[in-house]
Amino acid sequence: MASEQQGERLRASYWVETPLKAEDAAAILAGEQSTGTFVAVPGETEDLKIRHAARVERVEELETVAEPSLPGSRPAGGPYRRARVEVSWPIENFGYNLPAILSTVQGNLFEIAQFSGLRLLDIDFPASFAERFPGPRRGVAGTRELTGAHKGPLIGTIIKPSVGLKPEATAAMVGQLAEAGIDFVKDDELMANPPHAPFNERVDAVMRVINDHADRTGKRVMFAFNVTDEHDAMLRHYDKVVESGGTCAMVSLHSVGLTGAKRLAEQGDLAVHGHRNGWGMLTRHPVIGADYVPYIKLWRLAGVDQLHVNGVANKFWEPDDSVVRSIEACHAPLLGQQNAALPVVSSGQWGGQAFETYRRTGTLDLLYQAGGGVMAHPGGPAAGVRALRQAWDAAAAGLSLAEAAEANQEFRQSVERFGDAETKKQVFGEPSS
C-alpha cells in the first residue's frame, strides 16, 4: 500500500474567517490536522514533517469584516479576514479509511481559536481511491431497473403519519399507493422498530401487498424500510427485507455514520436509501460546518445509492442554489464510478416545483418525493401521482406551469390545493372581488 500511496494527496477546501493573516491561519490549520501541536515535541523531526505534514496549497483572499462571526476567536480585535484556502494531506496519514479521513478534514480544526468562522467546502480524492471505493452498486440506473421506472423522474411518497400506524394500516396505505401507480414508498425517518409497529411485522404486512401487486401487474413498488438501529440489529433488519422480497433499505446516515452505511452497502442485495436527517445541525449557519457537496462524495464512496438533497422551494431553510448544487454533485463524475447516486428531492414538494427544478438542473434522473402532494390531492392518491407525472412531463416538454394546468385536470387541481397566491394567479387569474 505504501508504494501505491506514494506522492498521492487528499485535498480539502475551506472558507475561513480569522483575525490573523489568512496564510498564517491556514498554516495553523494544516499543523493542527497533521503533525503539529502547540509546542515542538521530541520525535517531530524535519523528515517526519516533510513526509506527513499537511500542506497549504492555495489561499484566496476575500473580503474583510470588522466583527467576528463566531465568539471566542483569538487574538481578539479586527479586522477579520475572510479567505478560501486549500489544504492537502499525504494519504499515508490515514490510508483508505473514511472515518479517519473525516476526522482529518473536519476534526479539531473547528475549535481552533484563530478562526472566527470556518466551513468545509469540498474534498478531492486521489486516483487510487477508485479501486477501493467503486461507489453505489445501483444508483440511478439500478434503481430504475428495480422499479421498472425507465422514463422521467421516479415518483415517490412517504408514509404518514410519521409514527403511530400499525403494520396492517401501513400495508393498506401501501396497497392504495401501489394501485395509484407509485414507483417508490418509504418509511419516515422516525419510524424504525417501535413497539407499536415492530419491524418484522411491518415488513411482512407491507411485502404481502407489494408482492401481490407485482404478481398481478408485473410492477414491483420499491419500499424503503428504515433499518436504522444498533449495528447487529440493523443487519438483521436488512436480511429480513431481502428474505421478504424487498428491494431497498433506508438508513439515517448521520445516526449510523460512514461505517454503518458502508456496511449496509457492502451487503449488496438491496438499494441503500440514505436519509440525511440531522444535516441542518452541521450546515445551517453559513460560517461554520460544511457544505453538502463533500458529504455527498463521502456517502458515494461508502456506496449509498440514493441521497436526500432537499427540494426547490422547500419547506425548510435551504436556498435553491444549495439544492441545485447537491443534485449536480450526485450526478457529477467521481473517480470513474459506474453509477451516479440518485438525488432524492423532497420537503414540501408538489408538481409546482417541477418546472423550476427541471429548468435549474436539466435532469430527470431523480426521485421526486411528495408526501402531502400525493396523499392530500383532492382526487386522492392516484390523482396525486398522475398530477406529479403531468407536471414533470410538461416541464421536460418546455411548457409553463400555466400551460400544464390548462392541459391536465389533476395538475390543475394540485395548483388549486397546493399553489401559493402567485402560482394561482398564473393559472386562474386575479380572484374575483
C-alpha positions in Angstrom: 0.0 0.0 0.0 2.9 2.4 0.7 4.1 2.3 -2.9 0.5 2.8 -4.1 0.1 5.8 -1.9 3.5 7.4 -2.6 3.0 11.0 -3.5 -0.8 11.0 -3.5 -2.5 13.6 -1.5 -6.1 14.3 -0.5 -7.2 17.9 -0.8 -9.9 19.8 1.1 -11.0 23.4 0.6 -12.4 25.7 3.3 -13.9 29.1 3.7 -12.3 30.8 6.7 -12.5 34.0 8.8 -9.6 34.9 11.0 -8.0 37.9 12.9 -4.7 36.7 11.6 -3.2 36.9 8.1 -5.0 34.3 6.1 -1.8 32.5 5.2 -0.8 32.2 8.9 -4.2 30.9 9.9 -4.1 28.3 7.1 -0.7 27.1 8.3 -2.1 26.7 11.8 -5.0 24.6 10.4 -2.6 22.4 8.5 -0.4 21.9 11.5 -3.3 21.1 13.9 -4.7 18.5 11.4 -1.4 16.7 10.8 1.9 16.7 12.7 1.7 19.9 14.7 0.9 20.7 18.3 1.1 23.9 20.3 4.8 23.4 21.1 7.7 21.4 19.5 7.9 17.9 20.9 10.6 15.1 20.7 10.2 13.0 17.7 8.8 15.8 15.5 11.8 15.7 13.1 12.1 17.6 9.8 12.0 14.4 7.9 8.7 13.4 9.6 7.2 16.8 8.9 8.2 16.7 5.3 6.6 13.2 4.8 3.5 13.6 6.9 2.6 17.3 7.4 -0.4 18.8 5.8 0.4 21.5 3.2 -1.3 24.8 2.4 -1.9 24.6 -1.4 -3.7 27.9 -2.0 -5.0 31.0 -0.3 -7.5 33.2 -2.0 -8.2 36.5 -0.1 -11.8 37.6 0.1 -13.4 40.5 2.0 -12.6 41.9 5.4 -15.1 42.5 8.2 -15.0 44.5 11.4 -16.7 42.0 13.8 -16.1 38.2 14.3 -18.9 35.9 13.0 -18.4 33.5 15.9 -17.3 34.2 19.5 -14.1 33.1 21.2 -11.6 33.8 18.4 -8.1 34.9 19.5 -6.4 37.3 19.3 -9.5 39.5 19.8 -10.0 42.5 17.7 -10.3 43.0 14.0 -10.1 43.3 11.2 -11.3 39.8 10.4 -10.0 38.5 7.1 -12.0 36.0 5.0 -10.4 33.7 2.5 -10.8 30.4 0.7 -7.9 28.0 1.5 -7.0 24.6 0.2 -5.0 22.2 2.3 -3.7 18.8 1.3 -2.5 15.7 3.2 -0.4 12.7 2.1 -2.7 9.7 2.2 -0.1 7.8 4.2 -1.6 9.7 7.1 -4.9 7.8 7.0 -4.9 5.3 4.2 -8.2 4.2 2.7 -10.1 4.8 6.0 -13.2 7.0 5.5 -13.8 7.7 9.2 -10.1 8.7 9.7 -10.4 11.0 6.6 -13.5 12.6 8.2 -11.5 13.2 11.4 -8.8 14.8 9.3 -10.9 17.2 7.2 -13.4 18.2 9.9 -11.8 17.3 13.3 -10.5 19.7 15.8 -10.0 22.5 13.3 -13.4 23.9 14.0 -12.3 24.5 17.6 -9.1 26.4 16.7 -9.1 29.8 18.4 -7.5 31.6 15.5 -10.7 31.2 13.5 -13.9 33.2 13.9 -15.5 31.2 11.1 -14.7 28.0 9.2 -16.6 25.9 6.7 -15.7 22.8 4.7 -16.5 23.4 1.0 -15.2 20.4 -0.8 -12.9 17.3 -0.8 -10.9 15.8 -3.7 -9.7 12.2 -3.5 -6.6 10.7 -5.1 -7.0 8.4 -8.1 -6.1 5.3 -6.2 -9.4 5.6 -4.2 -11.2 4.4 -7.4 -10.2 0.8 -6.9 -11.0 0.8 -3.2 -14.3 2.6 -3.4 -16.3 1.6 -6.5 -19.3 3.7 -5.3 -23.1 2.9 -5.4 -23.9 -0.6 -6.7 -27.2 0.6 -8.2 -27.6 4.4 -8.0 -29.7 5.9 -10.8 -29.6 3.0 -13.3 -30.1 0.2 -10.8 -33.0 1.9 -9.0 -34.7 2.4 -12.4 -34.1 -1.3 -13.1 -35.5 -2.4 -9.8 -38.6 -0.3 -10.1 -39.2 -0.6 -13.8 -39.4 3.2 -14.0 -37.2 3.8 -17.0 -38.5 7.2 -18.1 -38.9 10.5 -16.3 -38.3 11.0 -12.6 -39.2 8.3 -10.2 -42.3 9.3 -8.3 -42.4 8.6 -4.6 -44.0 9.4 -1.3 -43.6 8.9 2.4 -45.8 7.0 4.8 -47.6 9.5 7.1 -48.4 9.8 10.0 -44.7 9.6 10.8 -45.4 7.3 13.8 -48.4 5.6 15.2 -49.7 3.5 12.3 -49.9 -0.3 12.9 -48.4 -2.6 10.4 -51.7 -3.5 8.7 -52.7 0.2 8.4 -49.3 0.9 6.8 -49.8 -2.0 4.4 -53.2 -0.8 3.5 -51.8 2.6 2.6 -49.0 1.0 0.5 -51.6 -1.0 -1.3 -53.5 2.1 -2.2 -50.4 3.8 -3.4 -49.3 0.8 -5.5 -52.7 0.8 -7.2 -52.1 4.5 -7.8 -49.0 3.7 -9.9 -46.4 5.0 -7.5 -42.8 3.9 -8.1 -41.4 4.3 -4.5 -42.6 4.5 -1.0 -40.5 4.9 2.2 -40.8 4.8 5.9 -40.4 8.1 7.7 -37.1 8.5 9.4 -38.9 8.4 12.7 -40.3 5.0 12.0 -37.7 2.4 12.9 -38.6 -0.6 15.1 -41.1 0.8 17.6 -43.3 -1.4 19.9 -46.5 -0.3 18.1 -45.1 -1.4 14.7 -42.3 -3.9 15.1 -40.0 -4.1 12.1 -40.6 -7.7 11.2 -44.3 -7.4 11.4 -44.3 -4.2 9.3 -42.1 -5.9 6.6 -44.4 -8.9 6.5 -47.5 -6.8 6.1 -46.1 -4.4 3.6 -44.4 -7.0 1.4 -47.6 -9.1 1.2 -49.2 -6.2 -0.5 -46.2 -5.4 -2.7 -45.6 -9.0 -3.8 -49.3 -9.5 -4.6 -49.3 -6.3 -6.7 -46.2 -7.4 -8.5 -47.7 -10.8 -9.2 -50.8 -9.2 -10.7 -49.3 -6.3 -12.6 -45.6 -7.0 -13.1 -44.7 -3.8 -11.4 -42.8 -4.1 -8.1 -43.1 -0.9 -6.0 -39.8 -0.1 -4.2 -40.4 0.3 -0.4 -37.5 1.7 1.6 -37.7 0.1 5.0 -36.0 2.1 7.7 -33.3 -0.4 9.1 -31.6 2.2 11.3 -30.7 0.6 14.6 -27.8 -0.8 16.6 -25.3 -2.4 14.3 -26.3 -6.1 14.6 -30.0 -5.3 14.7 -29.6 -3.1 11.6 -28.0 -6.1 9.7 -30.9 -8.4 10.9 -33.4 -5.9 9.6 -31.6 -5.8 6.2 -31.7 -9.6 6.0 -35.4 -9.6 6.8 -36.1 -7.3 3.8 -34.0 -9.5 1.5 -35.8 -12.6 2.6 -39.2 -11.0 2.1 -38.5 -9.9 -1.5 -37.9 -6.3 -0.8 -35.6 -4.1 -2.9 -34.5 -1.2 -0.6 -33.2 -0.4 2.8 -33.4 3.1 4.2 -30.8 4.3 6.8 -30.4 7.6 8.7 -26.9 8.4 7.6 -25.8 10.6 10.5 -27.3 8.2 13.0 -25.2 5.2 11.9 -22.2 7.0 10.4 -20.0 6.2 7.4 -19.1 2.8 8.7 -22.7 1.7 9.2 -23.8 3.0 5.8 -20.8 1.4 4.1 -21.5 -2.0 5.8 -25.1 -1.9 4.6 -24.0 -1.1 1.0 -21.4 -3.9 1.1 -24.2 -6.5 1.7 -25.1 -5.9 -2.0 -28.6 -7.2 -2.1 -30.7 -4.0 -1.7 -30.5 -0.5 -2.9 -29.5 1.8 0.0 -31.6 4.9 0.5 -29.7 7.5 2.6 -31.7 9.9 4.6 -29.8 12.9 5.8 -31.9 13.9 8.9 -29.8 15.9 11.3 -27.9 17.5 8.5 -29.1 21.0 9.3 -27.1 20.9 12.6 -23.9 20.7 10.5 -24.7 23.2 7.8 -27.4 25.8 8.6 -25.1 28.6 9.8 -23.1 29.9 6.8 -19.9 30.5 8.7 -19.4 27.1 10.3 -19.9 23.5 9.4 -19.9 22.1 5.9 -21.5 22.2 2.5 -23.3 19.1 1.4 -21.1 18.5 -1.6 -18.2 17.0 0.2 -20.6 14.8 2.2 -22.2 13.5 -1.0 -18.7 12.4 -2.1 -18.2 10.6 1.2 -21.5 8.8 1.1 -20.9 7.9 -2.6 -17.6 6.4 -1.6 -19.4 4.4 1.1 -21.7 3.0 -1.6 -25.0 4.8 -0.8 -27.3 4.6 -3.8 -29.9 7.3 -3.1 -29.2 10.6 -1.3 -31.6 13.2 0.0 -30.9 16.7 -1.3 -34.0 18.7 -0.1 -36.0 20.4 -2.9 -36.5 23.6 -4.7 -38.9 26.0 -2.9 -38.8 23.6 0.1 -40.4 23.9 3.5 -37.1 24.1 5.3 -34.5 26.9 5.3 -32.2 25.8 2.5 -31.7 28.1 -0.5 -32.5 26.8 -4.0 -28.9 27.3 -5.1 -27.7 24.8 -2.5 -30.2 22.3 -3.5 -29.2 22.6 -7.2 -25.5 22.1 -6.2 -26.4 18.9 -4.3 -28.4 17.5 -7.2 -25.4 18.2 -9.5 -23.0 16.6 -7.1 -25.0 13.3 -7.0 -24.5 13.1 -10.8 -21.0 14.5 -11.1 -18.2 12.2 -12.2 -16.4 10.8 -9.2 -13.3 8.6 -9.5 -14.8 6.9 -12.6 -17.7 5.4 -10.6 -20.0 3.5 -12.8 -23.2 4.5 -11.1 -24.2 8.0 -10.1 -26.1 8.5 -6.9 -29.8 9.1 -7.3 -30.8 12.5 -5.9 -33.9 12.3 -3.7 -35.8 15.5 -4.0 -38.3 16.1 -1.1 -39.5 18.6 1.5 -42.9 20.2 0.8 -42.9 19.2 -2.8 -45.8 19.0 -5.2 -45.9 19.3 -9.0 -45.5 23.0 -9.0 -41.8 22.9 -8.2 -41.1 20.5 -11.1 -40.7 23.4 -13.6 -38.0 25.3 -11.7 -36.3 22.1 -10.7 -36.0 21.0 -14.3 -35.0 24.5 -15.5 -32.2 24.7 -13.0 -30.9 21.1 -13.3 -32.0 19.8 -16.7 -32.3 16.3 -15.3 -35.0 13.7 -15.0 -32.7 11.3 -13.1 -34.1 11.9 -9.7 -36.6 10.5 -7.2 -39.3 13.1 -6.7 -40.9 12.6 -3.3 -44.2 14.2 -2.3 -46.0 13.3 0.9 -49.0 15.6 1.1 -48.6 16.4 -2.6 -49.8 12.8 -3.3 -51.8 11.8 -0.3 -53.7 15.1 0.1 -54.6 15.6 -3.6 -58.3 16.5 -3.9 -58.8 13.5 -6.2 -57.0 11.0 -3.9 -53.5 9.4 -4.2 -53.9 8.1 -7.7 -54.8 11.6 -8.9 -51.8 12.9 -6.9 -49.4 10.5 -8.7 -50.9 11.5 -12.1 -50.5 15.2 -11.2 -46.8 14.8 -10.5 -46.2 12.9 -13.7 -48.2 15.5 -15.7 -46.1 18.3 -14.1 -42.8 16.6 -15.0 -43.8 15.7 -18.5 -44.9 19.3 -19.1 -41.7 20.7 -17.6 -39.5 18.4 -19.8 -41.5 19.4 -22.8 -40.8 23.1 -22.2 -44.4 24.0 -21.2 -45.1 26.6 -18.5 -46.9 25.8 -15.3 -50.0 27.6 -16.5 -49.9 25.6 -19.8 -49.6 22.3 -17.8 -52.6 23.3 -15.6 -54.6 24.1 -18.7 -53.9 20.7 -20.3 -54.2 18.5 -17.2 -57.1 18.3 -14.8 -55.2 16.6 -12.0 -52.3 19.0 -12.1 -54.8 21.9 -12.2 -56.4 20.6 -9.0 -52.9 20.4 -7.5 -52.4 24.1 -8.2 -55.8 24.9 -6.6 -54.9 22.8 -3.5 -51.2 23.4 -3.0 -50.2 26.5 -5.0 -49.3 29.9 -3.4 -51.1 33.1 -4.4 -48.7 33.9 -7.2 -49.0 30.4 -8.7 -52.8 30.5 -8.6 -52.7 33.9 -10.2 -50.7 32.5 -13.1 -53.3 29.7 -13.6 -56.7 31.2 -12.5 -56.0 34.9 -13.0 -57.0 37.6 -10.5 -59.5 36.4 -7.9 -62.9 38.0 -8.2 -63.7 40.7 -5.7 
